[in-house]
Amino acid sequence: MPRIRFGPAGKPLSFKGPMEKVPEYLSKIGLDALEYEAVRGVRISEEKARKLGEEAAKYDVLLSMHAPYYINLASKEKEKAEASRRRLFEAVRASHWMNAYAVVFHPGYYKGWSSRSDAVKEVIRQLKLLEEDVDSHGYTGPWIAPETTGKDSQVGSVDDVIEICSNIERCRPAVDWAHLHARSQGREILSIDDVIRVIDKIEKELGSYAVKPLHTHFSKIEYGKGGEKMHHTLKEEEYGPDWIVVCKAYIMTGIDGVIISESPILEEDALYMIELCREVLEDGSFMAKAPSPKVTISPGKSAGRQGKR
């Protein structure tokens, strides 16, 4: 039976305590995923990482990690490329310690290359070097997950991440629906069909493993001429994309999914997403022409109380 998990990008705002106690807290409030944020550097010790992994397994919370922001695998400067590869290696190593299943990262920038294709090829070349290093250390558990990015200057279109993963063995896309909306200047992720096209393209070109589960981020987003500017909460109606549209697409396709809330109110909006998805399931009118398998929407022990209107 397909399952959709929900959780925050980082420590819940309502939680005060050590990171290794977060899985227990998430389970109590009705969430079952956590993306550990190492965006400013991988600073967790092996001991704490292993403890976090043990607690996550105990409470059935699926762990992932977001690697440092300071990564540009498409850089033409040797020192920057090597430093980027080292930071991603450190994220993979820590993910191995905590038994996180995926390491999300921003691949880099097109700047300095004559074509976007050449920039993507350089990212792939750097990742092949990373693969060798990771394999030699035995850190083969985590998948690396290039993320769809929110600015047109960044490597990270749907086609980019598919090409990267087509050439790297343990690789799965991380789809940020808000980023795709911002990257397209609000022209994409407007309809159920928009979302299904992305899901179908990934599954068709990479295989079913890529949607078992499909690792995704969600929030509403503000964008400008260059793409993303700022993440917003689900209740800020002037911004898109629409979570209900994305939820309906997940239900219609019947895929497994991990939804990481990047909203400014993290776990509160993760719980609100569960609440809205359950309302969609109860309504079911949109499914008249395309029935899907029954979908489990997180444990949600207290989602009804926590998700605020």
Secondary structure as the mmCIF struct_conf table of DSSP 4:
data_model
#
loop_
_struct_conf.conf_type_id
_struct_conf.id
_struct_conf.beg_label_comp_id
_struct_conf.beg_label_asym_id
_struct_conf.beg_label_seq_id
_struct_conf.end_label_comp_id
_struct_conf.end_label_asym_id
_struct_conf.end_label_seq_id
STRN STRN1 ARG A 3 PRO A 8
STRN STRN2 ALA A 9 ALA A 9
BEND BEND1 GLY A 10 LYS A 11
TURN_TY1_P TURN_TY1_P1 LEU A 13 SER A 14
BEND BEND2 GLY A 17 GLY A 17
HELX_RH_3T_P HELX_RH_3T_P1 MET A 19 LYS A 21
HELX_RH_AL_P HELX_RH_AL_P1 VAL A 22 ILE A 29
TURN_TY1_P TURN_TY1_P2 GLY A 30 GLY A 30
STRN STRN3 ALA A 33 GLU A 37
TURN_TY1_P TURN_TY1_P3 VAL A 39 ARG A 40
HELX_RH_AL_P HELX_RH_AL_P2 GLU A 46 LYS A 58
TURN_TY1_P TURN_TY1_P4 TYR A 59 ASP A 60
STRN STRN4 LEU A 62 HIS A 66
HELX_LH_PP_P HELX_LH_PP_P1 ALA A 67 PRO A 68
BEND BEND3 TYR A 69 TYR A 69
TURN_TY1_P TURN_TY1_P5 LEU A 73 ALA A 74
BEND BEND4 LYS A 76 GLU A 77
HELX_RH_AL_P HELX_RH_AL_P3 LYS A 78 MET A 98
TURN_TY1_P TURN_TY1_P6 ASN A 99 ASN A 99
BEND BEND5 TYR A 101 TYR A 101
STRN STRN5 ALA A 102 PHE A 105
STRN STRN6 GLY A 108 TYR A 109
TURN_TY1_P TURN_TY1_P7 LYS A 111 GLY A 112
BEND BEND6 SER A 114 SER A 115
HELX_RH_AL_P HELX_RH_AL_P4 ARG A 116 HIS A 137
TURN_TY1_P TURN_TY1_P8 GLY A 138 GLY A 138
BEND BEND7 GLY A 141 PRO A 142
STRN STRN7 TRP A 143 PRO A 146
STRN STRN8 GLU A 147 GLU A 147
HELX_LH_PP_P HELX_LH_PP_P2 THR A 148 THR A 148
BEND BEND8 GLY A 150 GLY A 150
STRN STRN9 LYS A 151 LYS A 151
TURN_TY1_P TURN_TY1_P9 ASP A 152 SER A 153
STRN STRN10 GLN A 154 VAL A 155
HELX_RH_AL_P HELX_RH_AL_P5 VAL A 158 ASN A 167
BEND BEND9 ILE A 168 ARG A 170
STRN STRN11 CYS A 171 CYS A 171
STRN STRN12 ALA A 174 ASP A 176
HELX_RH_AL_P HELX_RH_AL_P6 TRP A 177 ARG A 183
TURN_TY1_P TURN_TY1_P10 SER A 184 GLY A 186
BEND BEND10 GLU A 188 ILE A 189
BEND BEND11 SER A 191 SER A 191
HELX_RH_AL_P HELX_RH_AL_P7 ILE A 192 LEU A 206
HELX_RH_3T_P HELX_RH_3T_P2 SER A 208 VAL A 211
TURN_TY1_P TURN_TY1_P11 LYS A 212 PRO A 213
STRN STRN13 LEU A 214 PHE A 218
STRN STRN14 LYS A 220 GLY A 224
TURN_TY1_P TURN_TY1_P12 LYS A 225 GLY A 226
STRN STRN15 GLY A 227 HIS A 232
TURN_TY1_P TURN_TY1_P13 LEU A 234 LYS A 235
TURN_TY1_P TURN_TY1_P14 GLU A 237 GLU A 238
BEND BEND12 TYR A 239 TYR A 239
STRN STRN16 GLY A 240 GLY A 240
HELX_RH_AL_P HELX_RH_AL_P8 TRP A 243 THR A 253
TURN_TY1_P TURN_TY1_P15 GLY A 254 GLY A 254
STRN STRN17 GLY A 257 SER A 261
BEND BEND13 SER A 263 SER A 263
TURN_TY1_P TURN_TY1_P16 PRO A 264 ILE A 265
HELX_RH_AL_P HELX_RH_AL_P9 LEU A 266 ASP A 283
HELX_RH_3T_P HELX_RH_3T_P3 SER A 285 MET A 287
TURN_TY1_P TURN_TY1_P17 ALA A 288 LYS A 289
BEND BEND14 ALA A 290 ALA A 290
STRN STRN18 THR A 296 ILE A 297
TURN_TY1_P TURN_TY1_P18 LYS A 301 SER A 302
HELX_RH_AL_P HELX_RH_AL_P10 ALA A 303 GLN A 306
BEND BEND15 GLY A 307 GLY A 307
#
